[in-house]
Each structure stands twice: as C-alpha cells, then as structure tokens.
Amino acid sequence: MRRSVLKGMVALGAVAAVLGTAATTAVAQDALQQAQESGYIRVGFANEAPYGFATPDGKLTGEAPEVAKAILAKMGINEVDGVLTEFGSLIPGLKAGRFDMIAAGMFITPERCQQVQFSEPSYGIGQAFLVPDGNPKNIADYGTIAENGDLTLAVMAGAVEADYAEKAGVPQDQLVILPDQSSLVSAVRAGRADAAALTANSIARMADNNEGVESTEPFGEVAGESVKGHGGFAFRPEDTALYEEFNKHLKEFIGTEEHIELVSQFGFGEGYLPNKTTEELCAGE
C-alpha cells in the first residue's frame, strides 16, 4: 500500500511538473501575443533626455523609445504608450506589471541582469559632469570629488553613477541623491552640489538647455576601469517570447542606415554603437 501511494505521488508530481512547465510557457507567450493581437504595448521611461522623454505636447520620444517603436512596428505592434516613472522605480514597476518593457536607455549591469532580462545593447557611451559655468572648482571626474572632501556630487537615484562614485572612493556623505535630471541641474545651479554626474550625452544636452552650467570633458575610465556604459531594453524574465522576438529584430537593426538616421537627432550615431554583448555586460566584462 505504501509503495502504491508513493507511486501515485510520483505520478502526480510528474503531471504537476508538466502542467507547471506548460503554464510557464503560456505566461511567457502571453505578453507577446497580447501585444500583437491588440497592436498596443506599454513601456516605462524616466524623462531623461536624450534617452527617453516626453515632449511638451506629450509625445514619447528619445533614443530608446524611438528605437523601440521602430522594432515593435516590425513585430506588428504600432501603438506604444509611455508610462513615466522615476528611474529608480523602473525595474520595480516592470516587475509589478505597470508596463511590459523598459525603454529608458538603461545601462546593462550585472546587478540589474539578476532582476530583468536585457536585450542586446543599442548604444555605448562614456561619462561627464555638469558644473557651474567656468568650472570654478576645476572638477574633472570622480577622482576630483574623492580627493576633496569639501566637494559634493549629485547623482540620480537608481542610476550607475553612484556605483562609479563608490569605485572611485567618493564617500556616501559627499553624494546628493536626486530623482531626475531637472533636480540635478537645479542642485548645481543653486550650489547644493558642486557637480552632477550622468552620461556624456545627457550632460551635454542639459548644459545646452540651461543657463549657468556647462559640461566637463567626457571621460571613459573610473579608478582605472572602463565606464563606457551600454544601454538596452529590459523585460520581465518570464516574458521570453516578447524578449526573443524584440531582440531578434533589434540585432538586425542596430548599425543600419535606418538606425543611425533615427538616433542622430538625439546626439547618437556611429560613434555611439555598442562594442559589447549583453552576455559580456551581465558577466561584468
């Protein structure tokens, strides 16, 4: 009797495993199927120009949303709705189902790879600082901040710049953590921070659009390590079909004439093409 019960339990376990696998596959297919059937998808963005932002009339644009729209159109998904989210809340929002992918130019890092599935990168870029006009304190990079305990550096919550600062030896009490680009600009202009850190492209745009501030020279190393960041699109790990279909078209698109023409309006182009794979970036290479 005991052996027959155990056999029954094993059989039930096998059935449950099969059903569980089938259910997981169905869930993985759902996001793609639903988007293709409805022709509609929601994407998360953080209002960080030029990566992903809303125009004054409410249009979703930027490097990541425009590339996403081009790829999604190839998949039969022509309506893309942007969900504005603070950068640090993008991954939690994706996992909570507020949107189906992140189109915000998010850097691919080993830590983030443990939480989401990234596409191949769509660009690669270095760093720069936003400083007051004339750069009165001669700030060049993270090392300048680390060497002078009187200096403060503004960074965006959830972005990689806080990690770069830590690698360079900048103490936590010299960092000013803020939610978005506009608050970074305000902090530097008001003297609440001596500099603000972001990618070179973002800093250049912020300097062009605001009086009283300028960009430092871009740099590509922190503490002897390369900090050329590579941005991609993030998906929930269970949305396998959506990720694979998007990634297939993305790999065919990056570097084409159509791609370069599309992103040049945001300051990207041939000089910003990725030179690493997602596998390498997730491995910390």
N, C-alpha and C positions, 0 to 999 in steps of 0.2 A: 504494500500500500504506500509506504513511504517513498519507494523508488518511483512509483507511478505519479505521485504528487509532484516530485521533483522534475520528472519528465514533462509534466503539464506546465510547471512553472517555467522551465527552459523554453518550451514551445511558445508560451505566452510572451516570454521575454523576446524571442526572435521576432514574433509578429509585431510587438511594440517597437522594436528597433527598426523594422521595415517601414512601419507606419510613420515613425518619427522621422526617418530619412525622407520619406515622401512628403511629409508636412514641411520639412525644412526646404526641400526643393521647391515646393509650391510657394512658400513665402518668398524665396529668392526670385522666383519668376514674377511675383505679383507687382512689384514696383515698375518693372519694365512694361509688363502687359497693360497695367492700368494707365501708364503714361502714354503708351502708343494707341490704346483704344480711345482715350479721351483727347489725345493731342495736347496734353497740358502737364506741366510739372512745376513744382516749387523749388526754388534754390535759395540758400542762405547767403547773405553778403553783409559786409560790415561798414559800408560807406567809407572805404579807404581808397581814395583816388591815387593812382590810376588803375588800381586792381579791380575794384568793384564798387560802384557808387550810383546814387540816384541823381539825375539832373533836376534843376528847379521845377520842371514840369512833370517830374515823377517817373521819367524813363530810366529803366535799369540799364546801365552800360558799364564800360571799363574793360580791361583786358580779359579778365576771367569770364564775366557774363557774355561778352561778345563771342569769345571762342566757344563757350558752352552753347549759345544759341545756334552757332553755325553747325556744331556737331549734332546737337539734338534735332535740328532740321533734317539732317541726313538720316536720322533714325525715325522720321515721321512725327516728331514732336515739335510743333511750331509755336505753341503758346508757353512762354516762360514767365512765371510770376516770382518776383524777388521778395524775400522776407528779410527786412532789415533787422540785424542782430548785432549786439556788441561783440567784438572779435573774440573775447574770452568765453562767450556763450555759444559760439558757432557749433563746436563739437557736441556739447550737451544738447543743443537744440536739434541737431541732426539725429542724435540717438533717441531723443524724445519724440521724433516724428513730426516736428514743426515744419520740416521741409525734407526733400528727398536727396539733395546733394548740396555741397558747399562750393560756391563759385566766388571765391574771395581772394584768389592768389595766395592761398595758404601754403607756407613753407612745409615741405615734406621732411619730417624729423623722426628719429627712432621712437621717441615718446608718443608722438601722435599716431604713428603706424600701429601702435599697440591698441589704439582705440577705434580707428577707422581704416577703411581701405582706400588708398590713394590711386588715382590714375597715374600714368606717366607724366612727368613734368611738362609744363607748357612754356616755361622760361627759366633763365638763370640770371641772378643779379647780385651785386655787392651792396655795401652799406655806405651811409653818410650821416652826418649830424646836421640838424638845424640849429643855428646860433644867431645871436644878435648881429645886426649889420656891423661889418668891420671885424667881427670875431675878436672882441677886445681881450678875451682871456686865452687866445691862441690855442683853442681846443682842436685837436686833430683827429683823435679816435678814442677808443675805450681806455687805452693806456694813459692818456692825458687825465682822464677822470680818476683812474685808480691811483695815480701818483700825487694827486692833490685832494686831500680830504675836505677842502672847503668848497669843492665843485659838486653840483648836483646834476643828475641826468634823468630826463623824463623818458619813460618807455611806456608802450601800450600794453594794457593788461592782456595776458594770454599770448602775446607775440614773442618771437625768439630773441628779441633784443635784450631782455632781462637775463637770459641764459648766456648770451655773449658777454654781458657786463660781468657776470659771475666768473666766467672763464678768465676774464682779464684782471680779476682781482678787485673789482669795484664792490665795496661793502653795501649791504642792503640799505643802510641808513642814508646812502648818497643817491638812492633811486627814488624818483617820484612816479608812482604807478597811476596811469590815467586811462580813461576808457576809449578815446578815439583821437583822430588826427587834429580836430579843431581844438581839443583841450591841450594837445602837445604844443600847438602854435601859441595858444594863449599863455601857457606856462612860460615859454621862452620870452615872449614879448613883455610879460608882466614881471620878469625877473624871478619867478618862483622856481625856475630851472635854468641852469646855465647853458644847457643844450638838450636836444631831443633826438633820439635815435630811431631810424627806420631804414628801409631800403633806399638806395641812392635815387631811384626813380620817384618814389613818394616824396622824399625830401626836396628834390629839385622842383617838383610841382608845388609843394607847399611854399617854398621860397618865392616862386614866380607869382603866386596868387596872394601873397601877404606882404604888407609893408613892414619894414623894421627888422627883417630877418633875412638870412642867406644860408646857402649850403656850404658845408666844408667840401674839400676834395673827396671824392669817393675812395673807399679803401676795400680791400678784399681779404684781409687777414686780421685775426684776433688771437693774441697770445701765440703767434706762430702757426695758427691753423687757418685754413681757408674758410671764409664765411660767405662764399658765393652761395646764396640761397636759391633753391629751386622750388617753384610753386606748382601745385597741381590741384585737382578736383577731388573732393572727399565724398565717400559713400559709406553707408552702413555696411558692415561686413556681410550681413545676411542677404543684401541686395546684389547677389552675384551676377545675375543676368544683366541688370542695368549697368553695373560697373564694366562688365566684359564687353558689352555692345558699345558703350561710350568709349572705352579705352581703345577698342579696335579702330574706330573711326578717327579718334584723336591722333593715334600714332601715324596714320596715313596723312593727316592734315598738317601737323607741325613741320615748319620749314618750307612749306609750299608757297608759291607766289600769292595765292589767295590768303594764306595765313599772315604772311608778312605785311601785305597791304592792309589787312583788317586791324592789326595791332599797332601799326606805325603811328596811328593817330593818338595813341596813348604813350608814346615815347619808347615803345618796344620795336624790335626789328631783328635783323640778322645778328647784331651784336649781343642780343639777349636770348639766343637759342640755348636750350639746355645741353649740358655735356655730361650728365649723369643719368642713370636709370633710377626708377623708384626702388628697385631691389637694392641698389648701392646706397641710396639715401636712407632707406629704412634700416640698413645694416650699419649706418654711421660712417660710411666710407666717403 
